Amino acid sequence: MKNIKPILFLIINLFLLGCNSLDTKNHHTPNYVEVELPISNEKSAHSIDVYITADNQFYVEDKLIEKDDIEQTILHLSDSLETKILNLYADSNSGYENAIYLIKIAKKNKFKIIIQTERGTP
């Protein structure tokens, strides 16, 4: 019984050391960097947000737009932009053909496009 106490002590210490290495706030890992971003209620005036919902409806900024009217709406909004940037937010359950449709519009009109994603676990 005397020989088991040092072994248990060693196992518990190794376990605690292992748990501390999982603390991502104090250790840098290549797949995770924690930063505290500033909070703002202002919308960036440098880009246009386009959303595709799971039921394949299109929103430009906060307005529901028919698919046939998207290009004209985006071009109208881009008149005041120095750099034409389109942020694409497509629901993972939306049809990929709609995202491709928007990418083609962006390319045709010389927009930079940012496809927004949610970061998965490594």
Order of alpha helices (4+ residues) and beta strands (2+ residues): alpha-beta-beta-beta-alpha-beta-alpha-beta
